[in-house]
Amino acid sequence: MPTIDAVIARAAAAAPDRIAVREWTTGRQMSYAALDAAVSGFAAWARAAGLQDGEAVAIHLPNCAGYLIAQFGSFRAGAVATYVNYRLSTAEALRQIRLCQARIVVTTADRAAQLRGHPETAGAVFVVAGGAGPQEHDLQDVIATLPAAPHDAQRDTPHDVPQREDCDAIIRFTSGSTGAPKGLIVTHRAWLVRAVSMLAEEMRIAPHSTTLLLGQLSHQAGLFVIPTFLQHGTVLLLEKFDLARVAEIFAGERIGCAQIVPTMFGLILNDAPAREALRRGAPGRVVYGGSPIRQGLLDQALELLPDTEFVQVYGSHEAGSISFLDGAGHRDARLRASAGKPLLPVQVRLRCAPGERAGEVEVKAPWQPHARITEQGREPIASEWSATGDVGELADGHIFLRDRMHDVIISGGFNVYPLEVEQVIDAHPGVLDSAVASAPDDKWGERVVAFVVARREGGLDPETLRAHCKALLAGYKVPKEFRLVPEVPVNANGKPDRRRLSEPLWAGRERRIN
């Protein structure tokens, strides 16, 4: 089996002049031949700069063609592409760069200025997409300065080391139930098997069609790239979600497949121009996931786009892709409330208490990560089964999610871990104690609510706390609401009882997933 960058090499050989990627905001586009050459140029430069097999390249960019050049160039160079969410704060990004020991950091000029000069980036080489300063390398210069090193699917591998397809390919960061970030490592083989499976069952992207990505490449949207390239299609990127831009796209483009986070769906349907453009543009397929979708919102979407095939996807960082609900499932009122049926290579089981039908969803799949990196270093993942932390039931071959075992909050399609937010809040000198919980939200799916105990009565302003959090957390992690309380309730183990705090906020709901 080849390495991931072979996907571009094969597309460039078969359809060199077809457009591989377009940036909607800038209008820039690259053919498969141009993208393949840029990937080879990046790989050749990186190797000449001293990058060794298995070292990490941290990619800290918004959606742009440069992201794909750095990503596939890392694969071709024998490196591990590490996705560092562009929405992270400087402190959060630095921590991930340190954990993966990035040899090269690819980012923007503004972020490079924020990341340079810290111990976490000491010795790292910075490559900037657009406008590099004297201390960085410009990405355009990088891909143009050295002769291209083409993809070599037959490169000899010594017998005493893993075959290239079984080498580390990607590090994607998430957080465990304790809130400590961890990098999950997958191989080339695992990621390619996942992409082919998703193309065959979940996405079904048509040959030579356009795939619109409204989410971040570092997150769920990145999963759509390889399936599109396998079909010699075009990936259409929007740097950041903007309703006016979205309306332009649907009004002027024929979209074969659109990736949309449920939160974005709500914003589109509540904006008259964007809603009308979506109705007229009517993409052939809409794939949504990253968080559950409210049934009322889904009903609106189905009514607006009667001829569009809707597909829901369910997965997790640790387990990868788990299940999907296809168009037929969306037309069944009972199945519409499910997370769909498992992908063919996926095995699902429930860890249930005696006498219970619902239990924690556990998954076994060929694309699961084989190792993780934490503060303790690299750790192998020994278990073949991955616990999702979601509580569900199985009926008629479909997964019905009921709750989450841990207190993770999914806001706008992103995971927020209460402990991480609490640690930031507790660092404020005016805070004695805090607990973070979720509340249903029509816009974001769930919103983050902080319950805070002040050190002195009347000595704490919620807006001051919000500013404090914004300086240290990504925007989606900052609580939407701060509630001053006399004390934080604790459970039998002496830990904050977040469920007791959030239960009144979810009163009247059948399930604690919105």
C-alpha positions in Angstrom: 0.0 0.0 0.0 1.4 3.5 -0.9 1.8 6.5 1.4 -0.9 9.1 1.5 0.8 11.5 -0.9 0.4 8.9 -3.7 -3.2 10.1 -3.9 -2.1 13.4 -5.4 0.6 11.8 -7.6 -1.9 9.5 -9.1 -4.4 12.3 -9.7 -1.7 14.5 -11.3 -0.8 11.6 -13.7 -4.5 10.9 -14.6 -5.9 14.4 -14.6 -3.1 17.0 -14.5 -5.1 20.0 -15.6 -8.1 19.4 -13.4 -8.4 21.9 -10.5 -7.5 20.2 -7.2 -8.1 23.1 -4.8 -9.7 26.6 -5.0 -9.7 29.3 -2.4 -13.0 31.1 -2.6 -12.0 34.3 -0.9 -8.8 34.9 -2.9 -9.8 33.2 -6.1 -6.5 31.3 -6.2 -6.6 27.7 -7.6 -4.2 24.9 -8.3 -4.3 22.1 -10.8 -3.4 18.6 -9.7 -0.1 18.9 -11.6 0.7 22.2 -9.8 -0.3 20.8 -6.4 1.8 17.7 -7.0 4.8 19.8 -7.9 4.4 22.1 -4.9 4.1 19.0 -2.6 7.3 17.6 -4.1 9.0 21.0 -3.7 8.1 21.3 -0.1 9.3 17.7 0.6 12.6 18.4 -1.1 13.2 21.6 0.8 12.3 20.0 4.1 14.7 17.2 3.6 17.4 19.6 2.6 16.7 21.6 5.7 17.4 18.6 7.8 14.0 17.0 8.4 14.4 13.3 9.2 11.9 10.4 8.8 9.3 10.4 11.5 9.9 14.0 12.7 6.9 16.3 13.0 5.8 19.2 10.9 3.2 21.3 12.8 0.6 22.9 10.5 -1.0 25.9 12.1 -2.9 27.5 9.3 -6.5 28.5 8.4 -8.1 26.8 5.4 -5.9 27.5 2.4 -4.1 25.7 -0.4 -0.9 26.1 1.7 -2.4 23.8 4.3 -2.6 21.0 1.8 0.8 21.7 0.4 2.3 21.4 3.9 0.2 18.4 4.8 1.0 16.3 1.7 4.5 17.6 1.5 5.1 16.3 5.0 3.9 12.9 3.9 6.2 12.9 0.9 9.1 14.0 3.0 8.6 11.0 5.4 7.5 13.3 8.2 4.4 13.3 10.5 1.9 16.0 9.7 0.7 17.4 12.9 -2.6 19.4 12.9 -2.6 22.4 15.2 -6.0 24.0 15.2 -5.7 27.6 14.0 -8.3 28.7 16.5 -6.2 27.8 19.5 -4.7 30.4 21.7 -0.9 30.9 21.6 -0.4 29.0 24.9 -2.5 26.1 23.6 -0.7 26.0 20.2 2.7 26.1 21.9 1.8 23.2 24.1 0.9 21.0 21.1 4.0 22.0 19.3 6.1 21.0 22.3 4.4 17.7 22.7 5.0 16.7 19.1 8.5 18.1 19.1 7.8 19.9 15.8 10.9 20.3 13.6 9.1 22.6 11.2 6.2 24.9 11.9 4.0 26.1 9.0 1.8 29.1 9.9 0.9 32.7 9.1 3.1 35.7 9.7 1.0 36.9 12.6 1.1 33.5 14.3 4.8 33.1 13.7 5.4 36.3 15.5 3.4 35.0 18.5 5.0 31.6 18.5 8.7 32.5 18.0 11.0 33.0 21.0 9.4 30.5 23.3 11.1 27.4 24.6 8.5 25.2 22.9 9.6 26.4 19.4 13.4 26.6 20.1 15.2 25.0 17.2 12.0 24.9 15.0 12.2 26.2 11.5 9.2 28.5 10.6 7.6 28.5 7.2 5.1 31.3 6.5 2.2 31.2 4.1 2.3 34.7 2.7 4.6 37.6 3.8 7.5 35.9 5.6 9.9 38.1 7.6 13.7 37.8 7.9 13.3 35.0 10.5 11.1 32.8 8.4 10.9 31.0 5.1 8.2 32.0 2.7 6.1 29.0 1.5 6.1 30.1 -2.1 9.9 30.4 -2.0 10.2 27.0 -0.3 8.3 25.1 -3.0 10.1 26.9 -5.9 13.8 26.9 -4.8 14.7 23.2 -5.1 14.1 20.7 -7.8 11.0 18.7 -7.2 11.3 15.3 -5.6 8.5 13.2 -7.0 6.5 10.7 -5.1 8.4 7.4 -4.9 6.0 4.5 -4.2 8.8 1.9 -4.6 11.4 3.5 -2.3 13.3 0.7 -0.7 12.7 0.1 3.0 15.1 -1.9 5.1 13.8 -5.1 6.5 14.4 -4.1 10.1 12.0 -1.0 9.9 8.3 -0.8 9.3 7.1 -0.5 5.7 6.4 3.1 4.8 2.6 2.6 4.8 2.9 1.4 8.4 4.9 4.5 9.5 3.4 7.3 11.5 1.5 9.8 9.2 -0.7 12.1 11.2 -1.0 13.5 14.7 -4.4 14.9 15.6 -4.8 16.5 19.0 -7.7 16.1 21.2 -8.3 16.0 25.0 -9.1 13.1 27.3 -11.8 13.2 29.9 -9.4 14.9 32.3 -8.9 17.8 29.8 -5.2 17.1 29.2 -4.5 17.3 25.5 -3.1 14.3 23.8 -1.9 13.7 20.2 -3.4 10.6 18.5 -1.1 9.0 15.9 -2.2 7.1 12.9 -0.4 5.4 10.0 -0.6 6.0 6.3 -2.3 2.6 5.9 -4.9 3.4 8.5 -5.8 6.8 7.1 -6.0 5.6 3.5 -8.3 2.7 4.6 -10.5 5.2 6.4 -10.7 7.5 3.4 -11.6 4.7 0.9 -14.2 3.4 3.3 -15.7 6.8 3.8 -15.8 7.5 0.0 -17.5 4.1 -0.6 -20.2 4.3 2.0 -20.5 7.7 3.6 -19.6 10.4 1.1 -20.0 8.9 -2.3 -18.4 11.9 -4.0 -19.0 11.9 -7.7 -16.0 12.0 -10.1 -14.8 15.4 -11.1 -17.3 17.1 -8.8 -16.7 20.0 -6.3 -16.6 19.4 -2.6 -17.3 22.5 -0.4 -15.6 22.5 3.0 -17.1 25.0 5.5 -15.3 23.5 8.5 -11.6 23.6 9.4 -9.1 21.3 7.6 -7.6 20.5 11.0 -10.9 19.2 12.1 -13.7 17.2 10.5 -13.5 19.0 7.1 -10.0 17.5 6.5 -11.5 14.1 6.2 -13.1 15.1 2.9 -9.9 15.9 1.1 -8.6 12.5 0.2 -12.0 11.1 -1.0 -12.4 14.1 -3.3 -8.8 13.7 -4.7 -9.5 10.0 -5.3 -12.3 11.1 -7.6 -10.2 13.9 -9.2 -12.6 16.4 -7.9 -12.1 20.0 -6.6 -11.8 21.0 -3.0 -13.4 24.4 -2.5 -12.1 26.1 0.7 -13.5 29.0 2.7 -10.9 30.5 5.0 -13.5 31.1 7.8 -17.2 30.8 7.9 -19.0 33.9 6.6 -22.7 34.0 5.7 -22.2 36.4 2.8 -19.5 34.2 1.3 -21.5 31.1 1.8 -24.4 32.7 0.0 -22.1 33.7 -2.9 -20.9 30.1 -3.2 -24.3 28.5 -3.3 -25.6 31.1 -5.7 -22.7 30.7 -8.2 -21.3 27.2 -7.8 -22.5 23.7 -8.5 -21.6 21.8 -5.4 -21.6 18.0 -5.5 -20.9 17.5 -1.8 -21.0 20.1 1.0 -19.5 19.5 4.5 -21.5 21.6 7.0 -21.3 21.6 10.8 -24.9 21.7 12.4 -24.2 25.1 14.0 -23.4 26.5 10.5 -26.7 25.0 9.3 -28.6 26.9 11.8 -26.9 30.2 10.9 -27.6 29.6 7.2 -31.2 28.8 7.7 -31.7 31.8 9.8 -30.2 34.2 7.3 -32.6 35.0 4.4 -30.0 35.5 1.6 -27.9 32.5 2.6 -31.0 30.3 3.0 -32.3 31.3 -0.5 -28.9 30.8 -2.1 -28.8 27.3 -0.5 -32.3 26.5 -1.8 -31.4 27.6 -5.3 -28.0 26.0 -5.3 -29.2 22.7 -3.8 -26.0 20.7 -3.4 -26.2 17.1 -4.4 -25.2 15.8 -1.0 -24.8 17.4 2.4 -22.7 15.7 5.0 -22.9 16.9 8.5 -21.4 15.9 11.8 -19.1 17.0 14.5 -22.0 17.4 16.9 -25.6 16.2 17.1 -28.2 18.2 15.1 -31.5 19.4 16.6 -34.4 17.6 15.0 -36.3 20.9 14.3 -33.3 22.2 12.4 -33.0 19.0 10.4 -36.7 19.1 9.5 -36.2 22.6 8.2 -33.2 21.5 6.1 -35.0 18.5 4.6 -38.0 20.7 3.7 -35.7 23.3 2.1 -33.7 20.8 0.1 -36.1 17.9 -0.9 -33.8 16.6 -3.6 -30.5 16.8 -1.6 -29.1 13.6 -0.1 -28.4 14.2 3.6 -25.8 12.2 5.4 -25.0 12.3 9.1 -21.7 11.1 10.4 -20.7 10.0 13.9 -17.2 9.5 15.0 -14.6 10.4 17.6 -10.9 11.3 17.6 -9.9 8.0 19.3 -12.2 5.7 17.3 -12.3 7.6 14.0 -15.3 7.2 11.8 -17.9 5.0 13.4 -21.3 5.2 11.7 -23.4 7.1 9.2 -27.1 7.8 8.5 -27.8 7.9 4.8 -30.5 9.5 2.8 -33.0 6.7 3.3 -32.4 6.8 7.0 -33.3 10.6 7.0 -36.6 9.8 5.3 -37.5 7.4 8.2 -38.9 9.4 11.1 -37.6 6.8 13.7 -34.1 6.3 12.3 -33.7 10.0 11.8 -33.0 10.3 15.6 -30.2 7.8 15.3 -26.5 8.2 14.6 -26.8 5.7 11.7 -25.3 2.2 11.1 -21.7 1.4 11.5 -19.4 1.5 8.5 -18.6 -1.9 7.1 -15.1 -2.3 8.7 -16.3 -1.1 12.1 -17.4 -3.2 15.0 -19.5 -1.7 17.8 -20.4 -3.0 21.2 -22.0 -1.6 24.4 -20.6 -1.8 27.8 -23.8 -2.0 29.8 -24.6 -2.3 33.5 -26.5 -5.5 34.4 -30.1 -5.2 33.2 -29.5 -2.0 31.2 -30.1 -1.6 27.4 -27.9 1.5 27.1 -24.2 1.6 27.7 -21.0 3.2 26.7 -20.3 2.8 23.0 -17.0 1.0 22.3 -15.5 0.7 18.8 -13.0 -1.4 16.9 -11.9 -0.2 13.5 -8.8 -0.6 11.3 -8.1 3.1 11.3 -7.8 3.7 15.0 -4.6 5.4 16.3 -1.9 3.0 17.4 -0.1 5.5 19.8 -0.6 8.7 21.6 1.6 11.5 22.9 1.1 13.1 26.3 3.1 14.9 28.9 4.7 11.5 29.7 5.8 11.1 26.1 4.8 8.6 23.5 2.5 5.8 24.7 1.4 2.7 22.6 -2.4 2.1 22.5 -2.7 -1.6 23.4 -6.4 -2.1 23.4 -8.1 -2.9 20.1 -11.3 -1.4 21.4 -11.8 2.4 21.8 -14.3 3.7 24.4 -16.1 6.7 23.0 -17.5 8.1 26.3 -20.9 8.2 24.6 -23.9 6.3 26.0 -26.1 4.7 23.4 -28.4 1.8 22.5 -28.3 -0.5 19.4 -31.6 -1.2 17.6 -32.1 -2.5 14.1 -28.4 -2.2 13.3 -28.4 1.5 14.2 -26.8 3.5 17.0 -29.1 5.7 19.1 -27.1 8.1 21.3 -28.5 9.0 24.7 -25.9 10.8 26.7 -22.2 11.2 27.3 -20.4 9.5 30.1 -18.0 12.2 30.6 -18.8 15.9 30.8 -17.5 17.0 27.4 -19.4 19.9 25.9 -19.8 20.0 22.1 -20.2 23.6 21.1 -20.3 24.5 17.4 -18.9 21.1 16.5 -15.8 21.5 18.8 -15.2 19.5 22.0 -14.8 21.6 25.2 -13.5 19.9 28.3 -14.8 21.4 31.5 -11.6 20.8 33.5 -9.5 22.7 31.1 -11.8 25.7 31.2 -12.1 25.5 35.0 -8.3 25.6 35.4 -8.2 28.8 33.4 -11.0 30.4 35.4 -9.5 29.2 38.7 -6.2 31.0 37.8 -8.0 34.4 38.1 -7.1 35.9 41.5 -10.7 36.8 42.2 -11.9 33.2 41.9 -12.2 30.8 44.8 -13.8 27.9 42.9 -15.5 27.1 39.6 -17.3 24.4 37.7 -18.2 24.3 34.0 -21.3 22.6 32.5 -23.3 22.6 29.4 -26.7 24.1 28.5 -28.7 23.5 25.3 -28.2 26.3 22.7 -30.2 26.7 19.5 -27.2 28.3 17.7 -24.2 26.3 19.0 -25.9 23.1 19.9 -24.6 23.5 23.4 -23.1 26.5 25.2 -20.5 26.6 27.9 -21.8 27.9 31.3 -19.4 28.6 34.1 -20.5 28.6 37.8 -18.1 30.7 39.7 -17.5 31.2 43.4 -15.9 34.6 44.1 -13.2 35.1 46.8 -14.9 38.2 48.1 -18.6 39.1 47.8 -19.2 41.5 45.0 -15.6 41.4 44.0 -15.9 39.7 40.7 -17.2 41.0 37.3 -18.3 38.5 34.7 -16.9 40.6 31.9 -13.5 40.6 33.6 -13.6 36.8 33.7 -14.6 36.6 30.1 -11.6 38.8 29.1 -9.4 36.6 31.2 -10.6 33.4 29.5 -10.3 34.9 26.0 -6.6 35.6 26.6 -5.9 31.9 27.4 -8.5 29.8 25.5 -9.7 29.3 22.0 -12.9 31.3 21.4 -15.2 28.3 21.3 -14.0 27.3 24.8 -14.8 30.7 26.5 -18.0 30.4 28.5 -21.0 32.1 27.0 -22.4 32.7 30.5 -20.9 33.2 33.9 -23.1 32.6 37.0 -21.9 33.6 40.4 -22.8 31.0 43.0 -22.1 30.7 46.7 -20.5 27.2 46.3 -19.8 24.5 43.9 -21.6 21.2 44.8 -19.5 18.1 45.0 -20.3 14.4 44.5 -19.5 11.5 46.7 -15.9 11.5 45.5 -15.4 15.1 46.4 -15.3 16.2 42.8 -17.4 19.0 41.3 -20.9 17.7 40.5 -21.3 19.3 37.1 -24.4 17.2 36.4 -26.3 18.7 39.3 -25.4 22.1 38.1 -26.5 21.5 34.5 -29.7 19.4 35.1 -31.9 22.5 35.6 -30.6 23.8 32.3 -31.7 20.7 30.5 -35.1 20.3 32.2 -37.8 19.1 29.9 -35.4 17.5 27.4 -35.6 13.8 26.6 -31.8 13.5 26.2 -28.8 15.6 27.1 -27.7 15.9 23.5 -28.9 18.9 21.5 
